[in-house]
Every structure is written in C-alpha cells, then in structure tokens.
Amino acid sequence: MSGFATARQKMVDGQVRPSDVTDIRILDAMLAVPREAFVPENKQALAYLDLDLDVSGGDSAKRFLIKPAVLAKMLQAADIKQSDRVLVVGCATGYAAAVIAQFAPQVTATESDSALVAKAQAILARNGCGNVTVRTAAPADGDAAGAPYDVIVLNGATEIVPEQLYGQLRSGGRLVGGPIFALRRRLNPLRNQKCGRIAPREEFRRGILAG
C-alpha cells in the first residue's frame, strides 16, 4: 500500500468513522478518491489531515477542501439516493464532487473562479469522474439551467439563507452545508418546503447546517 493510500485509510478510520459516519458508500468513496490529487503539489503531504485545506490559486478568493469528517457528515445527512441528481456549489478543485460521483449517477459542480473550474475539470477527468460536469457560476446562483436537483451540497459554510438555491430543489429535495456557528454540533439536512418536512428558514439562520 502506497503512502497516500495508507494515509487515506487512516483518514477514514481515524476521522470519518469516529464521526458517526456509517454509510458504507461514503466510506468506500473516500477510500477510493485520492484527496492528494485535488490539492497543490506543495500541500499534498497535508491532504489527509483533519483540517480545511486551502487550495486557492494565484489571486483568487480563498477556496478550501473542507475537513474530511465534515464532508462525510454532510453527505450522510443529505441521504443521496442512486437516482438523485446532485449539485455541488463552490466546488473548488472538485474533491467533494468526485466523492459524490462514486455513488450518484449525475453530479453538477459550480465554481466562480474560472481558473479553479479549469483545474477541477482536468483533475476530475484524470480520475475517471466522467459523470461530473463543472460550470462557472457564483455560489448564490447555483445552476438554474440544470434544476431541479434532488440534493444541493454547499462546499463550505454560509451565514445567509440561499434563497435562489431553494428554488432549484426538487420537491422533497435536500440542501446541506458546512458549519455556520462553532457552538452548534448537529448537522441536519434542510429540505424543500413542498415536501412538508422542511425546517423553518429561521432554523437555517440559527445553524441547522452546523457540523
């Protein structure tokens, strides 16, 4: 087993499993996708540490690969089905999209930084993620042209209600995101109002998506 493969196994066993992630599809996907391929070469040694990893390039705005355990918890909360169409917002270099692509048939990812879009497309192609489409778009815009989606994954945190994204969810759809407030420990999916199981939008403001 190579050094990176060993680090990947330790990441899953030491960070993801202890975070109450039990969905075997997520565990297998995180074992299969080489996280080091999605970070700059000078940071590959850090790829499997328990941290948000900066993958920004040049003068671009800050972009991160979120902590492995946080991503895994988000995906478990999203409860992605084999037939679901998934949108990843703010995909950075595409790692989250690559993980989801291991068990979802169709993934669309958006990123506002055109340089990162090109980088994500190249990395995903090299790693056989032919079921991922990467498009240039601001985070708040989502992907109206491709809507509706069954699941929308925010690759990061937000303190505002993503109004436009609500409208891009199919009835019964789920929207998940990373930590908003440090003191919140639960992570729950936010569901489309039409399904009758959505948490009130005020709960989103209070941190329903916190990790």
C-alpha positions as CSV (number, residue, x, y, z in Angstrom):
1,M,0.0,0.0,0.0
2,S,1.4,3.4,-1.0
3,G,2.0,6.2,1.5
4,F,-1.1,8.1,0.3
5,A,-3.2,5.0,0.3
6,T,-2.2,4.3,3.9
7,A,-3.0,7.9,4.8
8,R,-6.4,7.6,3.1
9,Q,-7.2,4.5,5.1
10,K,-6.1,6.3,8.3
11,M,-8.3,9.3,7.4
12,V,-11.3,7.1,7.1
13,D,-10.6,5.0,10.2
14,G,-9.4,7.8,12.4
15,Q,-11.5,10.8,11.4
16,V,-14.6,9.7,9.4
17,R,-15.8,6.6,11.2
18,P,-15.4,8.1,14.7
19,S,-17.7,11.0,13.5
20,D,-20.6,8.5,13.4
21,V,-20.5,8.2,9.6
22,T,-21.8,4.7,8.9
23,D,-22.9,4.9,5.3
24,I,-20.6,2.4,3.6
25,R,-21.0,4.1,0.2
26,I,-19.4,7.3,1.7
27,L,-16.7,5.4,3.4
28,D,-15.8,3.4,0.2
29,A,-15.9,6.6,-1.9
30,M,-13.5,8.4,0.5
31,L,-11.2,5.4,0.3
32,A,-11.4,5.4,-3.5
33,V,-10.8,9.1,-4.3
34,P,-7.2,10.3,-4.0
35,R,-7.6,13.5,-2.0
36,E,-4.0,14.4,-2.7
37,A,-4.8,14.8,-6.4
38,F,-7.1,17.8,-5.6
39,V,-4.6,19.9,-3.7
40,P,-1.5,21.8,-4.9
41,E,1.6,19.6,-5.1
42,N,3.3,21.5,-2.3
43,K,0.4,20.7,0.1
44,Q,-0.1,17.0,-0.8
45,A,1.6,15.9,2.5
46,L,-1.3,17.7,4.3
47,A,-4.1,16.2,2.2
48,Y,-5.3,13.7,4.8
49,L,-5.0,15.8,7.9
50,D,-8.1,16.9,9.9
51,L,-8.1,20.4,8.6
52,D,-9.7,22.7,6.0
53,L,-7.1,22.7,3.3
54,D,-6.5,25.9,1.3
55,V,-6.5,25.1,-2.5
56,S,-6.7,28.8,-3.7
57,G,-4.6,29.7,-6.7
58,G,-2.9,33.0,-7.5
59,D,-5.0,36.0,-6.7
60,S,-8.3,34.0,-6.5
61,A,-10.6,34.2,-3.5
62,K,-9.9,31.7,-0.7
63,R,-11.1,28.2,-1.5
64,F,-10.8,25.2,0.7
65,L,-11.3,21.4,0.8
66,I,-13.4,21.1,4.0
67,K,-12.4,18.7,6.6
68,P,-12.9,15.0,5.6
69,A,-15.2,14.2,8.6
70,V,-17.3,17.3,8.0
71,L,-17.8,16.5,4.3
72,A,-18.7,12.9,5.2
73,K,-21.3,14.0,7.8
74,M,-22.8,16.4,5.3
75,L,-23.1,13.7,2.7
76,Q,-24.7,11.3,5.2
77,A,-27.2,13.9,6.2
78,A,-28.0,14.5,2.5
79,D,-29.1,10.9,2.2
80,I,-28.2,10.7,-1.5
81,K,-30.1,8.1,-3.5
82,Q,-28.8,6.2,-6.5
83,S,-31.3,8.1,-8.7
84,D,-30.6,11.6,-7.3
85,R,-29.2,14.5,-9.3
86,V,-26.7,16.4,-7.2
87,L,-25.4,19.9,-7.4
88,V,-22.2,20.9,-5.6
89,V,-21.9,24.6,-5.0
90,G,-18.4,26.2,-4.7
91,C,-16.6,23.0,-5.7
92,A,-13.1,24.5,-5.6
93,T,-10.9,21.8,-7.2
94,G,-13.7,19.2,-7.3
95,Y,-12.9,16.8,-4.4
96,A,-16.4,16.8,-2.9
97,A,-17.9,16.3,-6.4
98,A,-15.5,13.4,-7.0
99,V,-16.6,11.7,-3.8
100,I,-20.3,12.1,-4.5
101,A,-19.7,10.8,-8.1
102,Q,-18.7,7.4,-6.7
103,F,-22.3,6.7,-5.7
104,A,-24.5,9.3,-7.5
105,P,-25.2,8.9,-11.2
106,Q,-25.0,12.6,-12.2
107,V,-23.2,15.4,-10.4
108,T,-23.0,19.1,-11.5
109,A,-20.5,21.3,-9.7
110,T,-20.2,25.1,-9.8
111,E,-17.3,27.3,-9.0
112,S,-16.9,31.1,-9.5
113,D,-13.1,31.1,-10.1
114,S,-12.6,30.2,-13.7
115,A,-9.0,29.1,-13.1
116,L,-10.3,26.6,-10.5
117,V,-13.0,25.5,-12.9
118,A,-10.4,24.5,-15.4
119,K,-8.3,22.8,-12.7
120,A,-11.3,20.9,-11.4
121,Q,-12.2,19.7,-14.9
122,A,-8.7,18.5,-15.5
123,I,-8.4,16.7,-12.2
124,L,-11.8,15.0,-12.4
125,A,-11.1,13.9,-16.0
126,R,-7.7,12.3,-14.9
127,N,-9.5,10.5,-12.1
128,G,-12.2,9.0,-14.2
129,C,-15.1,11.1,-13.0
130,G,-17.0,11.3,-16.3
131,N,-20.3,11.8,-14.6
132,V,-19.3,15.2,-13.2
133,T,-20.0,18.5,-15.1
134,V,-18.2,21.6,-13.8
135,R,-19.7,25.0,-14.6
136,T,-18.6,28.6,-13.8
137,A,-21.2,30.3,-11.5
138,A,-21.3,32.4,-8.4
139,P,-22.2,30.4,-5.3
140,A,-25.5,32.2,-4.7
141,D,-26.6,31.5,-8.3
142,G,-26.4,27.7,-8.2
143,D,-27.3,26.2,-11.5
144,A,-30.8,27.3,-12.5
145,A,-30.4,25.9,-16.0
146,G,-29.9,22.3,-14.7
147,A,-32.5,22.5,-12.0
148,P,-34.4,20.9,-10.3
149,Y,-31.9,18.9,-8.2
150,D,-32.6,16.3,-5.6
151,V,-29.6,17.3,-3.5
152,I,-27.6,20.5,-3.2
153,V,-24.3,20.4,-1.3
154,L,-22.7,23.7,-0.2
155,N,-19.0,23.0,-0.2
156,G,-18.4,25.3,2.8
157,A,-20.3,27.5,5.3
158,T,-22.9,30.3,4.8
159,E,-24.5,32.7,7.2
160,I,-27.2,33.8,4.8
161,V,-30.3,31.9,3.6
162,P,-29.5,30.8,0.0
163,E,-32.9,31.9,-1.4
164,Q,-32.1,31.1,-5.1
165,L,-30.9,27.6,-4.2
166,Y,-34.3,26.8,-2.6
167,G,-35.9,27.2,-5.9
168,Q,-33.5,24.8,-7.5
169,L,-34.5,21.9,-5.3
170,R,-37.0,19.3,-6.4
171,S,-40.0,18.7,-4.2
172,G,-38.5,16.7,-1.3
173,G,-35.0,17.8,-2.1
174,R,-32.3,18.3,0.5
175,L,-29.7,21.1,0.9
176,V,-26.7,20.6,3.2
177,G,-23.8,22.8,4.1
178,G,-20.9,23.0,6.4
179,P,-20.5,24.6,9.9
180,I,-22.1,28.0,10.4
181,F,-21.6,28.6,14.1
182,A,-18.8,27.0,16.0
183,L,-21.1,26.2,19.0
184,R,-23.6,24.1,17.0
185,R,-22.8,20.4,16.9
186,R,-25.7,18.9,15.0
187,L,-25.8,18.6,11.2
188,N,-29.2,18.1,9.6
189,P,-30.5,18.3,6.0
190,L,-32.6,21.3,5.0
191,R,-35.5,20.1,2.9
192,N,-37.6,21.8,0.3
193,Q,-40.8,23.4,1.7
194,K,-43.0,21.4,-0.7
195,C,-42.3,18.1,1.0
196,G,-43.8,19.2,4.3
197,R,-40.7,18.2,6.3
198,I,-38.6,21.3,5.9
199,A,-37.1,23.0,8.9
200,P,-38.2,26.7,9.1
201,R,-35.8,29.1,7.3
202,E,-35.2,30.7,10.7
203,E,-33.6,27.5,11.8
204,F,-31.1,27.8,8.9
205,R,-30.1,31.2,10.3
206,R,-29.6,29.6,13.7
207,G,-27.3,27.0,12.4
208,I,-29.3,23.9,11.4
209,L,-26.5,23.0,9.0
210,A,-23.7,23.3,11.6
211,G,-21.4,20.3,11.9
